[in-house]
Amino acid sequence: MVTMSVRWAALAAVLASGGCAKSNPPDSPDLYKVNPTRDPDSPSGVYIPKDLLDCFAELDRMLHPDLKREMREGTPNKLAGRHHMGLGMWMRNNWGLWNGSRLAKYFRERGQNIEDEMSHMILTGYWRHLHAPSMTEAEHLVLIEVDQWFHDESLPGIQGMFMKDPAVRAALEKYGPPPKE
């Protein structure tokens, strides 16, 4: 019985300290703090983007410049993996991906019904946006899937399969393949 109360006390201490979220480096305390556009008419009180490019514009406005620089490094999948439980969860909760917001409807109309995948698409697309801000929405939507699977060695022939699609081929020729993990 004592060990159970010790476990509860430890859990309470972790939750009281902000949970298991990544702590901010001492030299940049606001690096991971988001500053979203306020919208009093939104259920969450923050602006909910209408589409993928609007997500990128809002992320550009609300994220710390040093965090955007950090996100630009690495690969799209590493960015999405690193931020899935932080910024990704913030987007799922505050942009209404769980609750059928206009952004959730936008993704569902494009065949994406899983909220975790919606935030993954936003994060991997944002990596591309940071590298090529002039990309069109269609190019982003094509390359988000390519970025996820292009270098997957467990899928022999995947690159050739992607290259058969004229839209993919054109986007890859224009922007290049994703970097290897």
Backbone as CSV, one residue per row, in Angstrom:
resi,resn,N_x,N_y,N_z,CA_x,CA_y,CA_z,C_x,C_y,C_z
1,MET,0.816,-1.198,0.000,0.000,0.000,0.000,0.863,1.267,0.000
2,VAL,1.990,1.210,0.712,2.893,2.361,0.766,3.468,2.648,-0.622
3,THR,3.852,1.579,-1.352,4.431,1.806,-2.674,3.430,2.451,-3.626
4,MET,2.155,2.108,-3.499,1.140,2.718,-4.359,1.023,4.215,-4.064
5,SER,1.036,4.609,-2.803,0.928,6.032,-2.475,2.192,6.781,-2.907
6,VAL,3.348,6.115,-2.868,4.580,6.735,-3.357,4.487,6.968,-4.859
7,ARG,3.942,5.976,-5.578,3.776,6.141,-7.033,2.837,7.291,-7.355
8,TRP,1.729,7.392,-6.609,0.782,8.484,-6.845,1.430,9.828,-6.539
9,ALA,2.222,9.877,-5.479,2.916,11.119,-5.124,3.915,11.499,-6.223
10,ALA,4.622,10.509,-6.768,5.575,10.776,-7.851,4.851,11.269,-9.091
11,LEU,3.731,10.625,-9.424,2.950,11.054,-10.583,2.440,12.475,-10.386
12,ALA,1.951,12.778,-9.196,1.464,14.124,-8.896,2.577,15.147,-9.043
13,ALA,3.796,14.800,-8.603,4.936,15.722,-8.720,5.285,15.980,-10.176
14,VAL,5.258,14.924,-11.003,5.554,15.079,-12.437,4.508,15.963,-13.088
15,LEU,3.237,15.703,-12.805,2.166,16.492,-13.409,2.210,17.941,-12.935
16,ALA,2.509,18.161,-11.663,2.581,19.520,-11.133,3.733,20.306,-11.751
17,SER,4.782,19.598,-12.153,5.939,20.279,-12.743,5.788,20.506,-14.231
18,GLY,4.619,20.188,-14.782,4.400,20.409,-16.203,4.446,19.136,-17.002
19,GLY,4.456,18.003,-16.345,4.427,16.729,-17.046,5.777,16.358,-17.605
20,CYS,5.757,15.608,-18.666,6.978,15.075,-19.251,7.382,15.867,-20.485
21,ALA,6.854,17.071,-20.633,7.177,17.875,-21.801,8.641,18.289,-21.758
22,LYS,9.189,18.545,-22.931,10.587,18.959,-23.026,10.751,20.314,-22.352
23,SER,11.757,20.432,-21.508,11.986,21.704,-20.843,12.713,22.646,-21.790
24,ASN,12.481,23.925,-21.594,13.108,24.925,-22.444,14.566,25.107,-22.050
25,PRO,15.445,25.298,-23.027,16.833,25.601,-22.696,16.883,26.906,-21.902
26,PRO,17.806,27.028,-20.950,17.845,28.225,-20.102,18.081,29.513,-20.880
27,ASP,18.774,29.453,-22.012,19.075,30.667,-22.760,17.927,31.111,-23.665
28,SER,16.880,30.310,-23.823,15.736,30.711,-24.651,14.447,30.178,-24.035
29,PRO,14.000,30.798,-22.934,12.865,30.268,-22.190,11.554,30.247,-22.976
30,ASP,11.420,31.056,-23.999,10.168,31.104,-24.741,10.229,30.344,-26.063
31,LEU,11.284,29.570,-26.277,11.480,28.890,-27.547,10.281,28.021,-27.928
32,TYR,9.717,27.294,-26.966,8.626,26.364,-27.263,7.253,26.939,-26.952
33,LYS,7.188,28.187,-26.604,5.904,28.831,-26.310,5.270,29.280,-27.627
34,VAL,4.011,28.904,-27.821,3.320,29.330,-29.035,2.571,30.625,-28.747
35,ASN,2.438,31.432,-29.772,1.742,32.703,-29.661,0.690,32.758,-30.772
36,PRO,-0.387,31.975,-30.624,-1.374,31.884,-31.707,-2.207,33.153,-31.847
37,THR,-2.761,33.328,-33.027,-3.694,34.411,-33.277,-4.969,34.123,-32.489
38,ARG,-5.429,35.078,-31.751,-6.644,34.910,-30.940,-7.882,35.043,-31.818
39,ASP,-8.891,34.245,-31.495,-10.183,34.301,-32.177,-11.264,33.992,-31.151
40,PRO,-11.935,35.014,-30.650,-12.939,34.781,-29.611,-14.130,33.941,-30.083
41,ASP,-14.331,33.833,-31.386,-15.445,33.038,-31.912,-15.100,31.556,-32.054
42,SER,-13.825,31.215,-31.899,-13.386,29.832,-32.008,-13.615,29.115,-30.680
43,PRO,-13.986,27.826,-30.716,-14.189,27.087,-29.457,-12.956,27.071,-28.556
44,SER,-11.750,27.085,-29.157,-10.520,27.058,-28.364,-9.987,28.457,-28.060
45,GLY,-10.600,29.477,-28.654,-10.143,30.845,-28.447,-8.989,31.246,-29.342
46,VAL,-8.555,30.330,-30.239,-7.472,30.655,-31.168,-7.964,30.453,-32.603
47,TYR,-7.313,31.144,-33.512,-7.641,31.037,-34.934,-7.391,29.608,-35.418
48,ILE,-8.353,29.062,-36.156,-8.210,27.732,-36.746,-8.003,27.912,-38.252
49,PRO,-6.851,27.490,-38.768,-6.578,27.647,-40.198,-7.625,26.928,-41.054
50,LYS,-7.752,27.404,-42.299,-8.757,26.818,-43.193,-8.181,25.729,-44.089
51,ASP,-6.856,25.738,-44.321,-6.232,24.745,-45.195,-4.748,24.632,-44.851
52,LEU,-4.043,23.838,-45.614,-2.639,23.556,-45.322,-1.767,24.815,-45.381
53,LEU,-1.912,25.622,-46.426,-1.095,26.831,-46.542,-1.416,27.824,-45.434
54,ASP,-2.681,27.868,-45.020,-3.074,28.734,-43.908,-2.445,28.235,-42.598
55,CYS,-2.299,26.903,-42.449,-1.585,26.342,-41.286,-0.160,26.865,-41.247
56,PHE,0.505,26.849,-42.400,1.897,27.288,-42.449,2.014,28.773,-42.117
57,ALA,1.067,29.576,-42.625,1.087,31.019,-42.327,0.894,31.251,-40.830
58,GLU,-0.020,30.484,-40.206,-0.247,30.646,-38.770,0.965,30.161,-37.970
59,LEU,1.566,29.048,-38.375,2.777,28.576,-37.696,3.901,29.610,-37.825
60,ASP,4.036,30.216,-39.003,5.048,31.267,-39.193,4.842,32.403,-38.193
61,ARG,3.567,32.763,-37.956,3.262,33.863,-37.039,3.469,33.472,-35.569
62,MET,3.125,32.235,-35.213,3.031,31.880,-33.796,4.269,31.225,-33.194
63,LEU,5.217,30.798,-34.024,6.395,30.103,-33.497,7.587,31.034,-33.350
64,HIS,8.394,30.775,-32.362,9.615,31.533,-32.091,10.583,31.351,-33.272
65,PRO,11.257,32.419,-33.722,12.188,32.299,-34.854,13.270,31.230,-34.647
66,ASP,13.776,31.091,-33.426,14.792,30.067,-33.166,14.223,28.662,-33.293
67,LEU,12.959,28.476,-32.914,12.328,27.171,-33.072,12.147,26.861,-34.560
68,LYS,11.754,27.850,-35.344,11.610,27.628,-36.788,12.957,27.263,-37.415
69,ARG,14.026,27.898,-36.962,15.364,27.559,-37.455,15.707,26.115,-37.096
70,GLU,15.405,25.726,-35.872,15.661,24.356,-35.423,14.828,23.348,-36.238
71,MET,13.580,23.693,-36.514,12.688,22.795,-37.258,13.156,22.619,-38.703
72,ARG,13.802,23.637,-39.240,14.264,23.607,-40.629,15.380,22.577,-40.830
73,GLU,16.117,22.305,-39.774,17.212,21.338,-39.848,16.654,19.919,-39.793
74,GLY,17.425,18.971,-40.210,16.991,17.579,-40.129,16.105,17.169,-41.286
75,THR,15.158,16.305,-40.996,14.284,15.762,-42.033,12.830,15.986,-41.642
76,PRO,11.915,15.890,-42.608,10.496,16.105,-42.284,9.979,15.123,-41.233
77,ASN,10.340,13.855,-41.352,9.832,12.859,-40.409,10.420,13.047,-39.005
78,LYS,11.675,13.480,-38.933,12.256,13.752,-37.614,11.560,14.939,-36.966
79,LEU,11.261,15.968,-37.748,10.540,17.121,-37.217,9.183,16.670,-36.671
80,ALA,8.452,15.895,-37.461,7.121,15.445,-37.037,7.210,14.555,-35.799
81,GLY,8.188,13.670,-35.766,8.341,12.796,-34.610,8.690,13.560,-33.345
82,ARG,9.566,14.523,-33.481,10.007,15.295,-32.314,8.892,16.158,-31.739
83,HIS,8.008,16.659,-32.596,6.985,17.606,-32.153,5.582,17.001,-32.078
84,HIS,5.460,15.691,-32.297,4.141,15.048,-32.306,3.385,15.243,-30.988
85,MET,4.058,15.051,-29.863,3.372,15.141,-28.574,3.381,16.558,-27.985
86,GLY,4.038,17.487,-28.626,4.061,18.874,-28.162,3.203,19.736,-29.069
87,LEU,3.843,20.310,-30.090,3.129,21.170,-31.027,2.041,20.401,-31.772
88,GLY,2.321,19.149,-32.131,1.307,18.348,-32.823,0.055,18.178,-31.982
89,MET,0.241,17.884,-30.694,-0.914,17.742,-29.809,-1.623,19.080,-29.635
90,TRP,-0.855,20.162,-29.537,-1.454,21.488,-29.428,-2.358,21.746,-30.637
91,MET,-1.874,21.412,-31.835,-2.686,21.618,-33.043,-3.938,20.744,-33.012
92,ARG,-3.776,19.466,-32.654,-4.936,18.569,-32.610,-5.990,19.105,-31.646
93,ASN,-5.559,19.611,-30.509,-6.510,20.100,-29.509,-7.060,21.479,-29.846
94,ASN,-6.190,22.425,-30.179,-6.613,23.811,-30.346,-7.136,24.141,-31.737
95,TRP,-6.704,23.396,-32.739,-7.228,23.620,-34.082,-8.405,22.695,-34.383
96,GLY,-8.874,21.992,-33.380,-10.110,21.227,-33.494,-10.038,20.016,-34.396
97,LEU,-8.867,19.412,-34.528,-8.777,18.231,-35.400,-9.586,17.067,-34.836
98,TRP,-9.729,17.019,-33.502,-10.544,15.972,-32.875,-12.032,16.287,-32.990
99,ASN,-12.364,17.558,-33.177,-13.749,18.001,-33.027,-14.427,18.443,-34.315
100,GLY,-13.895,18.096,-35.448,-14.573,18.416,-36.704,-14.513,19.873,-37.112
101,SER,-13.436,20.575,-36.773,-13.272,21.976,-37.188,-13.199,22.069,-38.715
102,ARG,-13.176,23.279,-39.217,-13.057,23.462,-40.671,-11.745,22.863,-41.186
103,LEU,-10.685,22.901,-40.359,-9.415,22.305,-40.767,-9.528,20.781,-40.820
104,ALA,-10.199,20.187,-39.853,-10.424,18.736,-39.866,-11.244,18.356,-41.099
105,LYS,-12.242,19.156,-41.434,-13.064,18.889,-42.632,-12.221,18.981,-43.904
106,TYR,-11.314,19.955,-43.943,-10.402,20.105,-45.079,-9.624,18.806,-45.295
107,PHE,-9.050,18.249,-44.224,-8.276,17.008,-44.347,-9.169,15.823,-44.705
108,ARG,-10.347,15.753,-44.117,-11.254,14.628,-44.415,-11.672,14.649,-45.883
109,GLU,-11.872,15.830,-46.440,-12.221,15.948,-47.864,-11.094,15.448,-48.758
110,ARG,-9.889,15.376,-48.219,-8.735,14.887,-48.977,-8.368,13.462,-48.568
111,GLY,-9.287,12.787,-47.884,-9.113,11.382,-47.564,-8.369,11.077,-46.284
112,GLN,-8.053,12.104,-45.493,-7.327,11.858,-44.243,-8.303,11.960,-43.078
113,ASN,-8.543,10.842,-42.402,-9.518,10.803,-41.316,-8.892,10.596,-39.936
114,ILE,-7.591,10.477,-39.868,-6.912,10.212,-38.594,-6.233,11.495,-38.126
115,GLU,-6.634,11.964,-36.960,-6.165,13.258,-36.456,-4.656,13.302,-36.259
116,ASP,-4.062,12.211,-35.759,-2.604,12.179,-35.611,-1.915,12.343,-36.961
117,GLU,-2.480,11.748,-37.992,-1.905,11.881,-39.337,-2.102,13.292,-39.884
118,MET,-3.217,13.925,-39.526,-3.433,15.312,-39.957,-2.315,16.200,-39.416
119,SER,-2.023,16.078,-38.109,-0.966,16.916,-37.535,0.401,16.523,-38.098
120,HIS,0.595,15.231,-38.388,1.840,14.786,-39.018,2.001,15.447,-40.393
121,MET,0.921,15.496,-41.153,0.973,16.131,-42.475,1.313,17.615,-42.357
122,ILE,0.733,18.272,-41.365,1.031,19.696,-41.169,2.505,19.880,-40.827
123,LEU,3.008,19.060,-39.909,4.404,19.209,-39.486,5.392,18.866,-40.599
124,THR,5.169,17.766,-41.329,6.104,17.433,-42.407,5.986,18.450,-43.549
125,GLY,4.773,18.903,-43.808,4.596,19.952,-44.817,5.260,21.254,-44.402
126,TYR,5.234,21.532,-43.103,5.860,22.757,-42.621,7.370,22.722,-42.832
127,TRP,7.968,21.549,-42.716,9.400,21.419,-43.003,9.660,21.856,-44.450
128,ARG,8.856,21.358,-45.384,9.013,21.754,-46.793,8.786,23.260,-46.948
129,HIS,7.766,23.775,-46.266,7.458,25.208,-46.343,8.657,26.049,-45.887
130,LEU,9.320,25.609,-44.830,10.485,26.348,-44.338,11.623,26.356,-45.354
131,HIS,11.679,25.341,-46.201,12.721,25.246,-47.227,12.303,25.877,-48.550
132,ALA,11.011,25.865,-48.840,10.509,26.393,-50.115,9.157,27.061,-49.880
133,PRO,9.171,28.285,-49.346,7.914,28.952,-48.981,6.961,29.207,-50.147
134,SER,7.455,29.129,-51.375,6.579,29.410,-52.526,5.873,28.166,-53.062
135,MET,6.055,27.018,-52.423,5.386,25.795,-52.894,3.874,25.986,-52.891
136,THR,3.229,25.396,-53.879,1.774,25.455,-53.933,1.177,24.386,-53.009
137,GLU,-0.099,24.530,-52.740,-0.787,23.540,-51.917,-0.731,22.159,-52.564
138,ALA,-0.949,22.103,-53.866,-0.924,20.810,-54.576,0.452,20.160,-54.467
139,GLU,1.514,20.952,-54.611,2.875,20.407,-54.475,3.113,19.890,-53.060
140,HIS,2.646,20.644,-52.069,2.790,20.186,-50.682,2.070,18.861,-50.469
141,LEU,0.831,18.771,-50.918,0.054,17.555,-50.689,0.704,16.344,-51.358
142,VAL,1.281,16.542,-52.528,1.972,15.453,-53.217,3.228,15.043,-52.453
143,LEU,4.018,16.012,-52.030,5.316,15.706,-51.426,5.236,15.250,-49.971
144,ILE,4.160,15.555,-49.272,4.036,15.108,-47.884,4.090,13.585,-47.828
145,GLU,3.354,12.931,-48.697,3.374,11.466,-48.712,4.723,10.940,-49.198
146,VAL,5.277,11.582,-50.200,6.586,11.163,-50.714,7.639,11.271,-49.614
147,ASP,7.629,12.379,-48.878,8.624,12.583,-47.823,8.565,11.465,-46.793
148,GLN,7.381,10.951,-46.524,7.236,9.919,-45.504,7.813,8.577,-45.955
149,TRP,7.705,8.253,-47.242,8.044,6.910,-47.702,9.218,6.823,-48.662
150,PHE,9.720,7.921,-49.164,10.682,7.917,-50.267,11.918,7.069,-50.002
151,HIS,12.477,7.119,-48.811,13.713,6.397,-48.498,13.478,5.112,-47.706
152,ASP,12.245,4.644,-47.644,11.931,3.449,-46.856,12.484,2.210,-47.560
153,GLU,13.538,1.635,-46.999,14.192,0.487,-47.621,13.364,-0.793,-47.513
154,SER,12.343,-0.786,-46.649,11.481,-1.964,-46.544,10.448,-2.004,-47.673
155,LEU,10.430,-0.966,-48.493,9.502,-0.901,-49.629,10.296,-0.823,-50.929
156,PRO,10.830,-1.959,-51.407,11.623,-1.916,-52.638,10.794,-1.393,-53.808
157,GLY,11.401,-0.542,-54.579,10.731,0.005,-55.754,9.844,1.201,-55.477
158,ILE,9.805,1.683,-54.237,8.910,2.793,-53.897,9.267,4.060,-54.671
159,GLN,10.562,4.339,-54.851,10.949,5.544,-55.578,10.467,5.482,-57.026
160,GLY,10.630,4.316,-57.653,10.151,4.151,-59.028,8.648,4.321,-59.129
161,MET,7.941,3.799,-58.125,6.484,3.940,-58.123,6.091,5.417,-58.047
162,PHE,6.746,6.169,-57.154,6.440,7.592,-57.037,6.741,8.322,-58.351
163,MET,7.857,7.955,-58.996,8.275,8.670,-60.206,7.337,8.435,-61.387
164,LYS,6.478,7.421,-61.310,5.497,7.185,-62.378,4.388,8.230,-62.364
165,ASP,4.190,8.876,-61.233,3.153,9.898,-61.097,3.711,11.225,-61.606
166,PRO,3.102,11.803,-62.655,3.647,13.052,-63.227,3.706,14.206,-62.220
167,ALA,2.721,14.306,-61.332,2.716,15.394,-60.345,3.872,15.221,-59.362
168,VAL,4.109,13.985,-58.938,5.223,13.709,-58.027,6.543,13.983,-58.719
169,ARG,6.680,13.479,-59.950,7.925,13.673,-60.697,8.224,15.168,-60.853
170,ALA,7.209,15.954,-61.216,7.410,17.393,-61.404,7.816,18.071,-60.095
171,ALA,7.154,17.705,-58.992,7.476,18.323,-57.702,8.876,17.929,-57.241
172,LEU,9.250,16.655,-57.441,10.587,16.218,-57.036,11.666,16.868,-57.893
173,GLU,11.384,17.044,-59.181,12.357,17.713,-60.050,12.537,19.170,-59.635
174,LYS,11.464,19.780,-59.188,11.512,21.197,-58.802,12.139,21.387,-57.424
175,TYR,11.779,20.528,-56.447,12.200,20.741,-55.060,13.169,19.688,-54.522
176,GLY,13.349,18.599,-55.231,14.265,17.556,-54.790,13.610,16.582,-53.826
177,PRO,14.239,15.408,-53.676,13.702,14.413,-52.749,13.976,14.824,-51.301
178,PRO,13.281,14.211,-50.374,13.554,14.527,-48.966,14.949,14.016,-48.587
179,PRO,15.577,14.644,-47.611,16.889,14.126,-47.174,16.725,12.764,-46.510
180,LYS,17.768,11.970,-46.595,17.746,10.664,-45.923,17.826,10.866,-44.427
181,GLU,17.148,9.980,-43.697,17.147,10.052,-42.219,18.565,9.835,-41.717
